[in-house]
Amino acid sequence: MFLPQNQKMTKSVRLEEGDASKVLVPVGSNKGVSVMDLVLRLVGIAGTLGAAIAMGTNEQTLPFFTRFVVFNAEYDDFRSFRLFVIVNAIVCAYFVLTIPLSIVHIMRSAARGSRILLIIMDTVMLALLTAGASAAASIVYLAHNGNTSTNWLPVCQQYGDFCQGASGSLIGSFGAVVVFILIILLGAIALSRHAKRVVL
């Protein structure tokens, strides 16, 4: 016995009263998100590597000196600047090590466990980089403005090139902080787009 077409369709979607059926409906491909993740990681490598090199090679010697004193400023004269260089080097190495995993996510956009692990590690690196950049920024601020309460005088009038180099290195580091925030957001979007549960 043949049923009318509209009756077949009605019968196929009908559910018994009180039954809730959950069906996984794909929400979209994560390939585009994974490509953006890869591009941002490459940008992060450039930012942190540039910041570490700029700060690590930052040095200035004043043209005047005495018989016993040479007026010279180097990054390793300040512990915060040394921390800054070490942290940016660590984060740069981390970006490099996560590039293969980012490529895997482009080929296997349905990966879930590795994305969760990557988000956790990205968050840890974000906190580490923010701490290092903020510590260096506080020293640069004091060098530019001093502190009248403690009679710390600004030194950037004398060591202008040194202060300029330190300030420039902060741009790359804080730029990498923004990159990390975007990467974490992209990872969260990718996880949310794996599947959507629809209650029929």
N, C-alpha and C positions, 0 to 999 in steps of 0.2 A: 504494500500500500504506500502510495506516494503522498507526502504532505506538501502543502503550499510552501513556497520559499520563505515568506515572512514568518510562518509558523515554526519553520526549522530554526531560524535565527533567534526567535523568542525563546525557544526551548533550550538552545545551546547556551544562553547567558543567564538562564533562570537559576536562582539559588533558593534552597529551602530556607524558610523563615528561621532566623536565629543562627544561621551559618555565616561565618566570616571567612572568606578565602583570600589569602594574601598571595599576590603574584609579583614576581620581580620584573620590573620594567626598566630596561636600560635607559639612562638619562642622557648619555652622550659620551663621545670618545674623549679620553684624557690625553691623546697624542699631542694636541696643541698645547695643553698645560705643561706636559713634559718637555716639549721643545723650549717653551719659555723658561722653564726651570734650568735647563742646560745653558741657555744664553745668559741668564742671571748669574749662574755660577762662574761662567767665564768672566763676566764683568767683575764679580767679587774677587777673582784671582788677580785681575789687573789692579783693582783698588787696594787690596791688602799688600800685594807685592810692591806696588809703587809707594805706599805709605811706609813700609819697612825700609825700603832702599833710601827714600828721601830723608827719613829720620836717622838711619844708620850712617849715612854719609854727611850728616849735618855738622859743620864745624866752621868756626870763624876765629881768626887771630887778629887782634887789633894792631894797627900799624905802629903804635907807640909802645914802648916797654922800658923797663928800668934794668939796671945791671943784674938784679936778682929775680925779677918778676917778669914773666911774659903773660899778657892778658889774652887768654885763649878760652874758648867755650866749645865743648863737645857734648854730643848727646849723652854719653855715658857718665857725664858729671852729675846727671840727675837720675835717680832710681826710677822715677815715673816714666822717663823717656826710654830707659832700658827695658822696663816692663812693656811699654808700647811696642817696641821693636820685636820682642819675643812673642807677644800675643799676636801681632799681625803676621809674623812668620808661621806660627802654629795654625792660624785660621787659613792662611793661604795654602798650606800643605793639606789641610782638611778639605778645602774646596777641590784641590787637585785629586785627592783620593776618592771624592764622591762623584767625580765626572763619569767614571764607568757605570756607576749605579744609576745615574741620571739617564745615560744612554740606554740602559736596560729598560727603564721605565718608558722610553719612547717606543721600544720594540714590543714591550709587554705592558700595555697601558692598564691592564686589569690587576697588576701587582698591588697588594694591599699591605702585607706585613712589612715589606722593605720600606714602604712609604711612611708607615708609622714610626719605624726605627729612625728614618732620616729626619722626620720632623722633631723627634726628641733630641737627636744629636745637633740639629740646626739650632734648636732653642738653647742648648748648653753653650754652643759656640757664640751665639748672639749675646748671651750674658757675659761671656769672657771678653769678647771684643768691645762691648759697651763699657765694661769696667776699665780696660786698658786705655781706650780712647778718652774716657772721661778723666782719668788720672792725668794723662798728658795734657788735656785741655786746661785743667786747673793750673798747671805750671805755666803754660803759655799765657793764660790770663794774668797771672801774677807778674810775669815778665813784661807784659805790655802795660799793666796798670799799677802794679805794686800794691802795697797795703799800708795805708796811713796808720792804722791802729797798731801795727807791729813795727812801724818805721822801715818797711821793706820798700826800697825804691825801685821803680821800673828800670829795667836794664836794656830794653829794646832800642833806646836812643843810641846806645853805644854798640850793641850787638844786633844791628838791624837785619843783616843777612841771615844770621842764625835764627832770629825770631821768625823771619819770613819763611825760612825752610821748615821750621817746626809747625807753623800754622798751615802751610801747604800740605804737609803730611797728614794733618788731621782731616783734611777734606776727603782724601781717599779712604781713610779708616771709617769715618762717619757715613760716607757713601756706601761702604760695605755693610754697615749696620742697616741701612735702608734696604739694601739688597736682601739681607737675611729676612727682614720682616716680610718682604714680598714673596720670597721663596716659601716661607712658612704658610702664608696665606694661600699660595698656589697648591701646596701640599694638602691643606685642609679642603680646598675646593675639589681636588682630584679624588680624595677619599669620599666626599659627599656625593660625587657623581658616579660612583661605581654602580649603584642600583638604587631604585626607589620602591619602597613598599606601598602598594596601593590596596586599600581594603575595598573589595567589591561588595 
